[in-house]
Amino acid sequence: MVLKDLKNWVNSIPEDYDEYNLVYRKIFEKDEQLIAHDISITSGTVDTGTKEICLYEQKSYELTQK
């Protein structure tokens, strides 16, 4: 997906959803069941070197480890 596609999709979302949290949903299979794990998106940056938009998550254990 390129940013243009994401912007078009985001702009099509009704304003009623403006206060919804942004998450990345990771889906995997365990014991023949699909499991969903939601990861909160906390920030983002633009990497001009790779021409990528980077979205970040922050886990509580990352705050205490260095």
Buried (B, 14 or more C-beta within 10 A) or exposed (E): EEEEEEEEEEEEEEEEEEEEEEEEEEEEEEEEEEEEEEBEBEEEEEEEEEEEEEEEEEEEEEEEEE
